[in-house]
Amino acid sequence: MKRFLVIGIILLILFCNISFTTLSDENSGNLGGKTLYVGGTGPGNYTKIQDAIDNASDGDTVFVYSGTYYIGGIEIYKSINLVGEDKYNTILKAEGKLEPEGDKANVSATLSVGSDVLITGFSFDYFLFEFINLNSILSNNILNNSCVWLAHSNNYIINNIITNNNISFAIIAVEPKCYISGNFISGNLYGIGLSHGSHIISNNTFSKNNYGLIMYPHYTYAIFSGSSGNITVYGNTFIENNCGLYIYRYLDRMVRWNKINHNNFIKNSVHAMFVDNPVPRLVPFEPISQNTGNTFIDVNLLNRWNNNYWDDWNGFGPKPIKGKIAFLVRPLYLNLETYEYVPILIPFFRGIPFYNFDWHPAKEPYDIPVPEA
């Protein structure tokens, strides 16, 4: 009997060691390869980051010494680590400025990222990040005047400082299930834009943006093509923004089933609002002072607000979240060239107030760690 017991214990230990080794390997990034160096004074070091990437293989690390590097563009289509020595002093700079192009932006340098890539330890200036495949990580960087375009699911934007994009989105996720956590997002025209759904937005600080977080239907430039929902917004702080959280709907493209829980809303001009745009506009998000949009009832009823802290809540009952409803009529007019009747959209009963409710608002602000700023 003791022999079987000893054998069983040995097998259990072996199984646990195998399991722990497997878990460690899966969560350790691209480890085990060689390291290629850029900058510095070592013999054989590269002078250009792209040259080192081109000579790397899957599992390798490209380590960049502190310095200022002027970049025309970077392509990473291998599963490697791109690591800077110090995010404050390893500076990748592109000359130029952001120009609007729909909700993306033209930037003078583009960093195109494939799958299973880690980028950490840099300061980027005037970059467009294009995540075109899955399972890549952008972590512990400074992004100034830059835009992160998440064009594929299962990518991670973690613990970055993202500031000063005054023309476009700082981060925009157009495919489902991206993870944006622990970032300090400040001084941008639009902080984060989310379309489609199932994103996780947690433990970020949105500070002094025109709009902090925007949920809207998926579209390509001005053409909307899908709905957005099942987004989790949890444990964030919205502070001193023009508008903290903004839910936007266009015609029949829904924005619903989102969960907005355990966040702090502090000193924003408008904490949260939802509007609908019943007729096309060239610019989807107008300044708060000029906003004439409206919202449909089915949008408002299907988002869930719970246990958020609101600094303007009176302490009794649920916290109302203001929105508007509108109805549309579709009259026909005669096209004198084709002699066909063409429907047009005319908003009717614009601006009727409507409310969502946070049914269990928090009485005190949550102690949410502020990311390094």
C-alpha positions in Angstrom: 0.0 0.0 0.0 2.8 2.4 0.9 4.6 1.6 -2.4 1.5 2.7 -4.3 1.2 5.8 -2.2 4.8 6.8 -2.9 4.4 6.1 -6.6 1.2 8.2 -6.7 3.0 11.2 -5.0 5.9 11.0 -7.4 3.5 11.0 -10.4 1.6 13.9 -8.9 4.9 15.9 -8.5 5.9 15.2 -12.0 2.5 16.2 -13.4 2.7 19.5 -11.4 6.2 20.3 -12.7 5.1 19.7 -16.3 2.0 21.9 -15.8 4.0 24.7 -14.2 6.7 24.6 -16.9 4.0 24.7 -19.6 2.3 27.7 -18.0 5.6 29.5 -17.5 6.6 29.0 -21.2 3.2 30.2 -22.4 3.3 33.5 -20.5 7.0 34.4 -20.8 6.9 36.0 -24.2 9.4 35.2 -27.0 12.2 33.9 -24.8 15.0 31.6 -25.6 16.3 33.1 -28.8 19.4 35.3 -29.4 19.6 39.0 -28.8 20.5 41.5 -31.5 21.7 45.0 -30.4 21.0 48.4 -32.0 23.0 51.4 -31.0 25.6 51.4 -28.2 29.2 50.7 -28.8 29.4 47.0 -29.0 31.1 45.3 -31.9 28.6 44.1 -34.5 25.8 46.3 -33.2 23.2 47.5 -35.7 22.7 51.2 -36.5 19.1 50.7 -37.8 16.3 49.0 -36.0 14.8 47.6 -39.2 18.1 45.9 -40.2 18.2 44.1 -36.8 14.5 43.0 -37.2 15.2 41.7 -40.7 18.1 39.6 -39.4 16.2 38.3 -36.4 14.3 35.0 -36.2 11.2 34.0 -34.3 11.9 34.0 -30.6 14.8 36.5 -30.8 15.0 39.9 -29.1 16.0 43.2 -30.7 17.4 45.4 -27.9 17.8 49.1 -28.6 20.1 51.2 -26.6 19.1 54.7 -25.4 19.3 57.4 -28.0 17.1 59.2 -30.5 16.4 57.3 -33.7 14.7 58.9 -36.7 12.4 56.4 -38.3 10.6 56.3 -41.7 8.8 53.1 -40.8 9.1 49.7 -39.1 7.7 46.3 -40.1 7.6 43.4 -37.6 6.2 40.2 -39.2 8.2 37.9 -37.0 7.4 36.7 -33.4 10.1 38.7 -31.7 10.6 41.1 -28.8 11.5 44.7 -29.6 12.9 46.1 -26.3 14.2 49.6 -25.5 16.7 50.3 -22.8 14.7 53.1 -21.2 11.3 54.4 -22.3 12.3 58.0 -21.4 15.6 58.0 -23.3 15.1 55.4 -26.1 13.2 57.8 -28.5 11.8 56.8 -31.9 10.9 59.9 -33.7 9.2 60.6 -37.0 9.2 64.1 -38.5 5.8 65.3 -39.5 2.3 65.6 -38.1 -1.0 63.7 -37.9 -3.5 64.4 -40.7 -7.2 63.2 -40.5 -8.1 60.2 -42.6 -11.5 59.0 -41.4 -11.0 57.8 -37.8 -7.5 56.6 -38.5 -4.6 59.0 -39.3 -1.8 59.5 -41.6 1.4 59.6 -39.6 4.9 60.2 -41.0 6.1 56.8 -39.6 4.1 53.6 -39.5 4.9 50.6 -37.2 3.2 47.5 -38.6 2.9 44.6 -36.2 2.2 41.0 -37.0 1.4 38.2 -34.5 3.1 37.4 -31.2 5.2 40.6 -31.0 6.2 42.4 -27.8 7.1 46.1 -28.0 8.3 47.7 -24.8 10.5 50.4 -23.4 10.3 53.2 -26.0 9.1 56.8 -26.4 7.4 57.1 -29.8 6.7 60.5 -31.4 4.3 60.8 -34.4 3.7 57.1 -35.1 0.8 55.1 -36.4 0.8 51.5 -35.0 -1.0 49.0 -37.1 -1.8 45.7 -35.4 -2.7 43.5 -38.3 -2.6 40.2 -36.6 -3.3 38.8 -33.2 -1.6 38.2 -29.8 0.8 41.1 -29.8 1.6 43.4 -26.9 2.4 47.1 -26.6 3.5 47.7 -23.1 5.3 50.3 -20.9 5.9 52.9 -23.7 5.3 56.6 -24.1 3.2 57.5 -27.2 3.2 61.1 -28.1 1.1 62.5 -31.0 0.5 58.9 -32.1 -2.3 56.6 -33.0 -2.8 52.9 -32.3 -4.9 51.1 -34.8 -6.1 47.7 -33.6 -7.2 46.0 -36.9 -7.2 42.5 -35.4 -8.6 40.8 -32.3 -6.7 39.6 -29.2 -4.1 42.4 -29.0 -3.0 44.0 -25.7 -2.3 47.7 -25.0 -1.0 47.7 -21.4 0.7 50.3 -19.0 1.5 53.0 -21.6 1.4 56.8 -21.4 -0.6 58.0 -24.4 -0.8 61.8 -24.9 -1.3 64.8 -27.2 -3.1 63.3 -30.2 -5.2 66.4 -31.0 -6.5 65.3 -34.4 -7.6 61.7 -34.2 -8.0 58.7 -31.9 -5.2 57.8 -29.6 -6.4 54.2 -29.7 -9.0 52.7 -32.0 -10.1 49.1 -31.9 -12.1 48.0 -35.0 -12.1 44.2 -34.4 -13.5 42.3 -31.4 -11.8 41.4 -28.2 -8.8 43.6 -27.6 -7.5 44.3 -24.1 -6.6 47.9 -23.1 -5.5 48.1 -19.5 -3.5 50.3 -17.1 -2.8 53.1 -19.5 -2.6 56.9 -18.7 -4.5 58.5 -21.6 -4.4 62.3 -21.5 -4.6 65.4 -23.7 -6.1 63.7 -26.7 -9.0 64.7 -29.0 -10.4 61.2 -28.7 -8.9 58.8 -26.1 -10.2 55.4 -27.1 -12.7 54.5 -29.8 -14.3 51.1 -29.7 -16.4 49.4 -32.4 -17.5 45.8 -32.7 -17.4 44.3 -29.3 -16.1 42.1 -26.4 -13.3 44.5 -25.6 -12.0 44.7 -22.1 -11.2 48.3 -20.9 -9.9 48.2 -17.4 -7.8 50.3 -14.9 -7.0 53.1 -17.3 -7.0 56.8 -16.4 -8.6 59.1 -18.9 -7.6 62.7 -18.0 -8.1 66.0 -19.8 -9.2 64.5 -23.2 -12.0 66.1 -25.3 -13.6 62.6 -25.2 -12.2 59.9 -23.0 -13.9 56.7 -24.3 -16.2 56.4 -27.3 -18.4 53.4 -28.2 -19.8 53.5 -31.7 -20.8 51.2 -34.6 -18.1 49.9 -36.8 -17.5 51.8 -40.0 -14.9 52.3 -42.7 -14.4 56.1 -42.9 -17.9 57.4 -43.3 -19.7 54.1 -44.1 -21.0 52.3 -41.1 -21.1 48.5 -41.4 -21.7 46.8 -38.1 -22.9 47.0 -34.5 -21.0 47.3 -31.3 -21.6 45.6 -28.0 -20.5 43.3 -25.1 -17.8 45.7 -24.1 -16.6 45.7 -20.5 -15.6 49.0 -19.0 -14.4 48.3 -15.5 -12.2 50.0 -12.9 -11.3 53.1 -14.9 -11.0 56.7 -13.8 -12.5 59.5 -16.0 -11.2 62.8 -14.6 -11.3 66.3 -16.0 -12.4 65.4 -19.5 -14.8 67.4 -21.6 -16.8 64.2 -21.9 -15.8 61.1 -20.0 -17.7 58.3 -21.8 -19.7 58.8 -25.0 -22.0 56.2 -26.6 -22.9 57.0 -30.2 -25.3 55.2 -32.5 -25.9 55.7 -36.3 -29.3 54.7 -37.8 -29.8 50.9 -37.3 -26.3 50.1 -36.1 -26.6 49.2 -32.5 -24.4 50.0 -29.5 -25.8 47.7 -26.7 -25.2 45.0 -24.1 -22.2 46.9 -22.8 -21.2 46.7 -19.1 -20.0 49.9 -17.4 -19.1 49.0 -13.8 -17.0 50.2 -10.9 -15.5 53.3 -12.6 -14.8 56.7 -11.2 -16.3 59.8 -12.9 -14.7 62.9 -11.4 -14.7 66.6 -12.5 -15.7 65.9 -16.1 -17.7 68.6 -17.9 -20.0 65.8 -18.9 -19.5 62.5 -17.1 -21.3 60.3 -19.7 -23.8 60.7 -22.4 -25.4 58.8 -25.3 -26.6 60.3 -28.6 -27.9 59.0 -31.9 -27.2 60.5 -35.3 -30.3 59.9 -37.4 -28.8 61.5 -40.5 -25.3 61.1 -42.0 -22.6 63.6 -40.9 -19.1 64.0 -42.3 -17.7 64.4 -38.8 -19.1 61.7 -36.5 -18.3 63.3 -33.1 -19.0 67.0 -32.7 -17.8 69.1 -29.8 -20.1 68.8 -26.8 -21.2 72.5 -27.0 -22.4 71.9 -30.6 -23.9 68.4 -30.3 -27.4 68.1 -31.7 -27.5 64.3 -31.9 -30.2 62.1 -30.5 -30.6 58.5 -29.5 -33.1 55.7 -30.0 -34.8 54.0 -27.0 -33.5 50.5 -27.8 -29.9 51.8 -27.5 -30.4 53.2 -24.1 -32.2 50.3 -22.5 -29.7 47.7 -23.3 -26.5 49.1 -21.8 -25.8 48.3 -18.1 -24.4 50.8 -15.7 -23.7 49.7 -12.1 -21.6 50.6 -9.0 -19.9 53.5 -10.6 -18.8 56.5 -8.6 -20.2 59.9 -9.7 -19.0 63.0 -8.0 -22.3 64.8 -8.7 -24.6 62.1 -7.4 -26.8 63.4 -4.7 -26.5 60.3 -2.5 -30.1 59.1 -2.9 -31.6 56.6 -5.3 -30.1 55.7 -8.7 -27.8 58.1 -10.7 -29.5 59.3 -13.9 -27.4 59.4 -17.1 -28.8 61.8 -19.6 -29.5 61.1 -23.2 -32.0 62.0 -25.9 -34.3 60.1 -28.2 -35.5 60.9 -31.6 -37.9 59.4 -34.1 -37.4 59.3 -37.9 -39.9 59.7 -40.7 -39.2 58.6 -44.3 -41.0 60.8 -46.7 -40.5 60.4 -50.5 -39.5 63.0 -53.0 -39.6 62.8 -56.8 -36.3 62.7 -58.5 -36.9 64.8 -61.6 -34.1 63.2 -63.5 -35.0 59.5 -63.0 -38.7 60.1 -62.2 -38.3 57.7 -59.2 -39.5 58.3 -55.7 -36.5 58.4 -53.3 -36.8 58.1 -49.5 -35.2 60.7 -47.4 -34.6 60.7 -43.6 -36.0 63.6 -41.6 -35.6 63.6 -37.8 -38.9 64.2 -36.1 -39.3 65.1 -32.4 -35.6 65.8 -32.0 -34.1 66.1 -28.6 -36.6 64.4 -26.3 -34.8 63.8 -23.0 -34.2 60.2 -22.0 -32.2 58.6 -19.3 -30.2 55.5 -18.4 -29.6 54.8 -14.7 -26.8 53.5 -12.6 -29.0 51.7 -10.1 -26.3 51.2 -7.4 -23.9 54.1 -7.6 -20.8 54.0 -5.3 -20.8 56.3 -2.3 -17.0 56.8 -2.3 -14.5 56.8 -5.2 -12.6 53.6 -5.8 -9.0 53.4 -5.0 -7.8 52.8 -8.6 -4.1 53.0 -9.0 -3.2 55.9 -11.4 -0.8 54.7 -14.1 2.5 56.4 -14.2 2.1 59.8 -15.9 
